[in-house]
Amino acid sequence: MEPINLDWGKETSQNYCKDSAKLIKNDYLHWAIRIHEKNIGIPHPKIADIGCGPGFLSFELNKLLSGKYYFVDSSKDMVNFAKQEAKKNDIDAEFIISPAENPALPDNSVDIVICKHILLSLSGITSCLENIYRILADGGCVNIIDANPQSSKLMARVISWYAKMTVSKERAEKSWNAYLNGISHANVVQEMNRIGFKEVNVSFHFPMAYFITATK
Ligand SMILES: C[S@@+](CC[C@H](N)C(=O)[O-])C[C@H]1O[C@@H](n2cnc3c(N)ncnc32)[C@H](O)[C@@H]1O
């Protein structure tokens, strides 16, 4: 499938950050709890948030799991926003403007990778997944959250309508677009198995999202 060339320039990034702030309790907190459940037991982990956007997922996770957070995104505007938000949070953070396909982090250097809603923006998932594997330390865990294109069309319409009512028209369009063009969980799992990830597990949350976890 052809990639969607989403422009993550200043205006799109600003709108996304503004809209995302309205979803902290109903979306980011939910995922932070799920990720925390999967990653209990690692003391003060190093965590890379690949395609971090505004950083809200890491800020929520940090309240449950204190560690060193690396905010990685290819958009300078997104990273700048996350940097500003980080000042309001008590978080040990480093900010890296870098592509998911080759994040500027050393091999085997992080314990946890989180990656939420970025697959659609990539020109291919393979190099992103290979690099997640590269930067994870042995035994480290990856947590991928993305839109499920196999969920019910009716439900996707309901979610999009709800986003329009509660967040914005732009967010509703993004939600519908993610449903129509999402990368299927089966493709992601197949690539992860090929790369060598272990314990690859898929679960479905909310009407329109999948959650894939795996270890190195
Ligand atoms: C839909 S937003 C998700 C942001 C964040 N993970 C969240 O859930 O709020 C997609 C993010 O991926 C970033 N992005 C797009 N292409 C990227 C790439 N090739 N490498 C790294 N980040 C990328 C965008 O700048 C944007 O911040």
The ligand as an SDF file (V2000), in Angstrom:
LIG
                    3D

 27 29  0  0  0  0  0  0  0  0999 V2000
   -0.4980   10.7120   14.4700 C   0  0  0  0  0  0  0  0  0  0  0  0
    0.9270   11.4670   15.1770 S   0  0  0  0  0  0  0  0  0  0  0  0
    1.1460   10.4890   16.6510 C   0  0  0  0  0  0  0  0  0  0  0  0
    1.9290   11.2020   17.6830 C   0  0  0  0  0  0  0  0  0  0  0  0
    1.9870   10.5250   19.0450 C   0  0  0  0  0  0  0  0  0  0  0  0
    2.6140    9.2360   18.9940 N   0  0  0  0  0  0  0  0  0  0  0  0
    0.6170   10.4450   19.6390 C   0  0  0  0  0  0  0  0  0  0  0  0
    0.0770    9.3440   19.7580 O   0  0  0  0  0  0  0  0  0  0  0  0
    0.0830   11.4980   19.9890 O   0  0  0  0  0  0  0  0  0  0  0  0
    2.2380   10.8970   14.1380 C   0  0  0  0  0  0  0  0  0  0  0  0
    3.6060   11.4060   14.5450 C   0  0  0  0  0  0  0  0  0  0  0  0
    4.5990   10.7170   13.7960 O   0  0  0  0  0  0  0  0  0  0  0  0
    5.5790   11.6420   13.4140 C   0  0  0  0  0  0  0  0  0  0  0  0
    6.2380   11.1090   12.2320 N   0  0  0  0  0  0  0  0  0  0  0  0
    5.7730   11.0360   10.9750 C   0  0  0  0  0  0  0  0  0  0  0  0
    6.6560   10.4240   10.1730 N   0  0  0  0  0  0  0  0  0  0  0  0
    7.7130   10.1180   10.9530 C   0  0  0  0  0  0  0  0  0  0  0  0
    8.9590    9.4860   10.7040 C   0  0  0  0  0  0  0  0  0  0  0  0
    9.2740    9.0200    9.5030 N   0  0  0  0  0  0  0  0  0  0  0  0
    9.8130    9.3630   11.7420 N   0  0  0  0  0  0  0  0  0  0  0  0
    9.5120    9.8170   12.9790 C   0  0  0  0  0  0  0  0  0  0  0  0
    8.3420   10.4220   13.2640 N   0  0  0  0  0  0  0  0  0  0  0  0
    7.4550   10.5630   12.2700 C   0  0  0  0  0  0  0  0  0  0  0  0
    4.8270   12.9340   13.1730 C   0  0  0  0  0  0  0  0  0  0  0  0
    5.6760   14.0610   13.2160 O   0  0  0  0  0  0  0  0  0  0  0  0
    3.8230   12.8870   14.3010 C   0  0  0  0  0  0  0  0  0  0  0  0
    4.3280   13.4790   15.4590 O   0  0  0  0  0  0  0  0  0  0  0  0
  1  2  1  0
  2  3  1  0
  2 10  1  0
  3  4  1  0
  4  5  1  0
  5  6  1  0
  5  7  1  0
  7  8  2  0
  7  9  1  0
 10 11  1  0
 11 12  1  0
 11 26  1  0
 12 13  1  0
 13 14  1  0
 13 24  1  0
 14 15  1  0
 14 23  1  0
 15 16  2  0
 16 17  1  0
 17 18  1  0
 17 23  2  0
 18 19  1  0
 18 20  2  0
 20 21  1  0
 21 22  2  0
 22 23  1  0
 24 25  1  0
 24 26  1  0
 26 27  1  0
M  CHG  2   2   1   9  -1
M  END
$$$$
